[in-house]
């Protein structure tokens, strides 16, 4: 059993402790942001794929995360390099890319309702030793769009069962702007999730969920609904270091057991220190604010120039977190 399996077993038995909190690094950004996924290089260009994967290897070697999520092509490269050969980190593959994550430059995909799309061959990923995939859905609240989304989810589950591939389920907030408040959006997404998993027997169900943080009330509502559904929170945009650590702390306090942060790790000045302090916050060793100060001390010690001064990095910029502060 990998560390992830041991943690999920403990959580589902009702015996979970802070040490069982699951942290994932996402290096599947090339399926959403394409060439821009590795992030800026500081010289007006983007880092290249080798740099992106070097960061992923370093984080796996650090051994503080539990899951490394990758696109299929990145998974293949990492496997061929033997990155996971003796690691307790679980590799996972993004199995689909609905159109609401298509962040191509000079395109308008994000202005249109999300469409399901899947190109990854699960059998090929399974042959590399990958036993976990991510499937994402986005509900719009309109029958024609959501029926299409649910039909694609049905087809994926059949493929996953046939392949023997477990999955975790990501449910995004609607990608088209609407008049719902944060609380209303949370209630809408919670209902979409519970309706989607209600027809599924155990072998069809996701191992855990990945959702946006729509406030503490919404998260607690979903966590309390079914103790056999492990809820995780996605990171969203990069934000400040205080955003990252506060989101993590608030989510854990509400009963979430998983944090799946991509840009918040990848776009930080020191991804290894970001992961280290995420773990320290979850373990109760530091508060989010103390973590920000520790992060800047680590940057100074390594001679790394911060993107923003400490005073600016120690403020919340995320709308939902500000509302709850």
C-alpha positions as CSV (number, residue, x, y, z in Angstrom):
1,X,0.0,0.0,0.0
2,X,1.2,3.5,-0.8
3,X,1.0,6.2,1.8
4,X,-2.2,7.6,0.1
5,X,-3.9,4.2,0.5
6,X,-3.0,4.0,4.2
7,X,-4.2,7.5,4.8
8,X,-7.6,7.0,3.0
9,X,-8.1,3.8,4.9
10,X,-7.5,5.6,8.2
11,X,-9.8,8.5,7.2
12,X,-12.7,6.2,6.1
13,X,-12.4,4.2,9.3
14,X,-13.1,7.3,11.3
15,X,-9.6,7.2,12.9
16,X,-8.0,9.9,10.8
17,X,-5.6,12.4,12.4
18,X,-3.8,15.5,11.0
19,X,-1.0,13.2,9.9
20,X,-3.4,11.6,7.5
21,X,-4.2,14.8,5.6
22,X,-3.4,14.3,1.9
23,X,-1.4,16.8,-0.1
24,X,-1.2,16.6,-3.8
25,X,1.0,18.5,-6.3
26,X,-0.5,19.0,-9.7
27,X,1.7,19.0,-12.8
28,X,-1.0,18.5,-15.3
29,X,-1.3,22.2,-16.2
30,X,-0.2,21.6,-19.8
31,X,-3.7,20.2,-20.4
32,X,-5.2,23.6,-19.4
33,X,-2.6,26.3,-19.8
34,X,-0.7,24.5,-22.6
35,X,2.7,26.1,-23.3
36,X,2.2,28.6,-20.4
37,X,1.8,25.9,-17.8
38,X,5.3,25.9,-16.4
39,X,4.9,29.6,-15.5
40,X,7.0,32.7,-16.2
41,X,10.8,32.5,-16.2
42,X,11.3,36.1,-15.0
43,X,12.6,37.3,-18.3
44,X,9.3,37.8,-20.1
45,X,9.1,34.2,-21.4
46,X,7.8,30.9,-20.0
47,X,9.8,28.2,-18.4
48,X,10.1,25.1,-20.6
49,X,8.8,21.6,-20.0
50,X,12.1,20.2,-18.7
51,X,12.0,22.8,-15.9
52,X,8.4,22.0,-15.1
53,X,9.2,18.3,-14.8
54,X,12.4,19.0,-12.8
55,X,10.3,20.8,-10.2
56,X,7.9,17.8,-10.1
57,X,10.8,15.4,-9.6
58,X,12.2,17.5,-6.8
59,X,8.8,17.6,-5.0
60,X,8.4,13.8,-5.3
61,X,11.9,13.3,-3.9
62,X,11.1,15.6,-1.0
63,X,8.5,13.0,0.0
64,X,6.1,15.4,1.7
65,X,3.3,15.0,-0.9
66,X,1.1,12.0,-1.3
67,X,0.0,12.4,-4.9
68,X,1.7,13.7,-8.0
69,X,-0.9,14.5,-10.7
70,X,0.3,14.6,-14.3
71,X,-0.8,14.7,-17.9
72,X,-0.3,11.4,-19.6
73,X,2.8,12.6,-21.5
74,X,4.4,13.9,-18.4
75,X,3.5,10.7,-16.6
76,X,5.3,8.7,-19.2
77,X,8.4,10.8,-19.0
78,X,8.5,10.6,-15.2
79,X,8.0,6.9,-15.2
80,X,10.7,6.3,-17.8
81,X,13.0,8.3,-15.6
82,X,12.2,6.0,-12.7
83,X,10.9,8.8,-10.5
84,X,8.2,6.7,-8.8
85,X,10.2,3.4,-8.8
86,X,11.0,3.6,-5.0
87,X,8.7,6.3,-4.0
88,X,5.8,6.3,-1.6
89,X,4.1,9.0,-3.7
90,X,1.2,7.9,-5.8
91,X,1.2,8.9,-9.4
92,X,-2.1,10.0,-11.0
93,X,-3.0,10.9,-14.5
94,X,-5.5,13.6,-15.6
95,X,-8.0,11.6,-17.7
96,X,-10.0,14.4,-19.3
97,X,-9.9,18.1,-20.1
98,X,-13.3,19.7,-20.3
99,X,-13.3,22.9,-22.2
100,X,-13.6,25.2,-19.2
101,X,-9.9,24.5,-18.4
102,X,-8.8,25.3,-22.0
103,X,-6.8,28.5,-21.2
104,X,-5.3,28.8,-24.7
105,X,-3.9,32.3,-25.3
106,X,-6.1,34.4,-27.6
107,X,-9.0,32.1,-27.4
108,X,-12.6,32.5,-26.1
109,X,-13.3,29.0,-24.7
110,X,-13.8,30.3,-21.2
111,X,-16.7,32.5,-22.3
112,X,-18.7,29.5,-23.3
113,X,-20.4,26.7,-21.3
114,X,-18.1,23.8,-20.5
115,X,-18.0,20.9,-22.9
116,X,-16.8,17.4,-21.9
117,X,-13.7,16.1,-23.7
118,X,-11.4,13.1,-23.1
119,X,-8.4,12.0,-25.2
120,X,-6.3,10.0,-22.6
121,X,-6.0,6.3,-23.1
122,X,-6.5,4.8,-19.6
123,X,-5.1,1.4,-20.6
124,X,-1.8,3.0,-21.6
125,X,-1.5,4.9,-18.3
126,X,-2.4,1.7,-16.5
127,X,0.4,-0.1,-18.3
128,X,2.9,2.3,-16.9
129,X,1.8,1.3,-13.4
130,X,-0.6,4.2,-12.8
131,X,-3.6,3.1,-10.9
132,X,-5.3,6.5,-10.2
133,X,-6.8,9.1,-12.5
134,X,-8.5,12.4,-12.2
135,X,-11.9,13.0,-13.9
136,X,-13.3,16.5,-13.9
137,X,-16.9,17.8,-14.4
138,X,-18.4,21.2,-14.6
139,X,-22.2,21.7,-14.2
140,X,-23.9,24.7,-15.6
141,X,-27.5,24.3,-14.2
142,X,-29.0,23.9,-17.6
143,X,-30.4,20.5,-18.6
144,X,-28.8,20.2,-22.1
145,X,-25.3,21.1,-20.8
146,X,-25.5,18.9,-17.7
147,X,-27.0,15.9,-19.4
148,X,-24.0,16.0,-21.8
149,X,-21.6,16.2,-18.9
150,X,-23.3,13.3,-17.1
151,X,-23.3,11.1,-20.2
152,X,-19.6,11.7,-20.6
153,X,-19.0,10.8,-16.9
154,X,-21.0,7.6,-17.5
155,X,-18.8,6.6,-20.4
156,X,-15.6,7.4,-18.4
157,X,-16.7,5.2,-15.5
158,X,-17.3,2.3,-17.9
159,X,-13.8,2.7,-19.3
160,X,-12.3,3.0,-15.9
161,X,-14.0,-0.1,-14.6
162,X,-12.9,-2.0,-17.7
163,X,-9.4,-0.8,-17.3
164,X,-9.2,-1.3,-13.6
165,X,-8.4,2.4,-13.1
166,X,-9.5,4.1,-9.8
167,X,-10.3,7.8,-10.0
168,X,-11.0,10.9,-8.0
169,X,-13.6,13.4,-9.0
170,X,-13.1,17.1,-9.6
171,X,-16.2,19.2,-9.8
172,X,-15.6,22.8,-10.8
173,X,-17.8,25.8,-10.2
174,X,-19.8,26.9,-13.3
175,X,-17.4,28.6,-15.6
176,X,-19.9,31.1,-16.9
177,X,-20.6,34.1,-14.7
178,X,-24.1,34.1,-13.1
179,X,-26.0,35.8,-10.3
180,X,-25.4,33.1,-7.7
181,X,-23.7,34.2,-4.5
182,X,-20.8,32.2,-3.1
183,X,-23.2,30.4,-0.7
184,X,-25.6,29.6,-3.6
185,X,-22.8,28.4,-5.8
186,X,-21.6,26.1,-3.0
187,X,-25.1,24.7,-2.5
188,X,-25.5,24.1,-6.3
189,X,-22.2,22.3,-6.6
190,X,-22.9,20.2,-3.5
191,X,-26.2,19.1,-4.9
192,X,-24.6,18.3,-8.3
193,X,-22.0,16.1,-6.6
194,X,-24.4,14.2,-4.4
195,X,-26.8,13.6,-7.3
196,X,-23.9,12.4,-9.5
197,X,-22.6,9.8,-7.0
198,X,-26.0,8.6,-5.7
199,X,-26.5,6.1,-8.5
200,X,-23.0,4.7,-8.1
201,X,-22.2,1.5,-6.3
202,X,-19.0,1.3,-4.3
203,X,-16.7,0.1,-7.2
204,X,-17.9,3.0,-9.4
205,X,-17.4,5.7,-6.8
206,X,-14.5,8.2,-6.7
207,X,-11.9,7.6,-4.1
208,X,-12.2,11.2,-3.1
209,X,-13.5,14.6,-4.3
210,X,-11.7,17.8,-5.5
211,X,-13.8,20.9,-5.3
212,X,-13.5,24.7,-5.1
213,X,-13.7,26.3,-1.6
214,X,-17.0,28.0,-1.6
215,X,-16.9,29.0,2.1
216,X,-16.9,27.1,5.3
217,X,-20.6,26.5,5.5
218,X,-20.7,24.9,2.1
219,X,-17.7,22.7,2.7
220,X,-19.0,21.5,6.1
221,X,-22.4,20.7,4.6
222,X,-20.8,18.4,2.0
223,X,-18.4,16.8,4.5
224,X,-21.2,16.1,7.0
225,X,-23.5,14.6,4.4
226,X,-21.7,11.2,3.9
227,X,-18.8,10.0,6.0
228,X,-17.8,7.6,3.2
229,X,-17.0,10.5,0.8
230,X,-13.6,12.0,1.4
231,X,-13.6,15.7,0.4
232,X,-10.7,17.6,-1.0
233,X,-10.2,21.2,-2.0
234,X,-8.5,22.6,-5.2
235,X,-6.1,25.5,-5.0
236,X,-7.3,27.7,-7.8
237,X,-5.1,30.7,-8.8
238,X,-1.7,31.3,-7.2
239,X,-2.5,34.3,-4.9
240,X,-0.4,35.2,-1.9
241,X,1.3,32.8,0.5
242,X,-1.3,33.7,3.1
243,X,-4.0,32.8,0.7
244,X,-2.4,29.4,0.2
245,X,-1.9,28.6,3.9
246,X,-5.2,30.0,5.0
247,X,-7.1,28.1,2.4
248,X,-5.4,24.9,3.6
249,X,-6.1,25.6,7.3
250,X,-9.8,26.6,6.7
251,X,-10.4,23.5,4.6
252,X,-8.9,21.2,7.2
253,X,-10.9,22.8,10.0
254,X,-14.1,22.2,8.0
255,X,-13.3,18.5,7.7
256,X,-11.6,18.3,4.3
257,X,-8.9,15.7,4.1
258,X,-7.2,16.5,0.8
259,X,-5.5,19.6,-0.7
260,X,-4.7,19.5,-4.4
261,X,-2.7,22.6,-5.2
262,X,-1.2,23.2,-8.7
263,X,-0.5,26.8,-9.4
264,X,-0.2,27.7,-5.7
265,X,2.9,25.4,-5.6
266,X,4.2,25.7,-9.1
267,X,4.1,29.5,-9.3
268,X,5.6,30.1,-5.8
269,X,9.2,31.3,-5.5
270,X,10.2,28.1,-3.7
271,X,7.8,25.2,-4.3
272,X,9.7,22.9,-1.9
273,X,9.2,25.4,1.0
274,X,5.6,25.9,0.0
275,X,5.0,22.2,0.4
276,X,7.0,22.0,3.6
277,X,4.9,24.8,5.2
278,X,1.6,23.4,3.9
279,X,2.5,20.2,5.8
280,X,3.5,22.2,8.9
281,X,0.2,24.1,8.9
282,X,-1.9,20.9,8.6
283,X,0.1,19.3,11.4
284,X,-0.6,22.3,13.6
285,X,3.1,23.3,13.9
286,X,2.6,26.8,12.6
287,X,-0.3,29.2,11.9
288,X,-0.9,30.5,8.4
289,X,0.6,33.9,9.3
290,X,3.6,32.3,11.0
291,X,4.0,30.2,7.9
292,X,4.2,33.3,5.7
293,X,7.0,34.8,7.9
294,X,8.8,31.4,7.9
295,X,8.5,31.3,4.1
296,X,10.1,34.7,3.7
297,X,13.0,33.7,6.1
298,X,13.6,30.7,3.9
299,X,13.6,32.8,0.8
300,X,16.2,35.1,2.4
301,X,18.4,32.2,3.5
302,X,18.4,30.9,0.0
303,X,19.0,34.2,-1.7
304,X,15.7,34.0,-3.5
305,X,14.0,37.3,-4.3
306,X,10.3,37.3,-3.3
307,X,7.7,38.2,-5.8
308,X,6.2,40.6,-3.3
309,X,7.3,42.2,0.0
310,X,6.5,40.3,3.2
311,X,3.8,42.9,4.1
312,X,2.0,42.3,0.8
313,X,2.4,38.5,0.9
314,X,0.8,38.5,4.4
315,X,-2.6,39.7,3.2
316,X,-5.6,37.8,1.8
317,X,-6.6,38.4,-1.8
318,X,-9.0,35.5,-2.3
319,X,-12.6,36.9,-2.3
320,X,-14.0,33.9,-0.3
321,X,-11.3,34.0,2.3
322,X,-11.6,37.7,2.7
323,X,-15.4,37.3,3.3
324,X,-14.7,34.8,6.1
325,X,-11.8,36.6,7.7
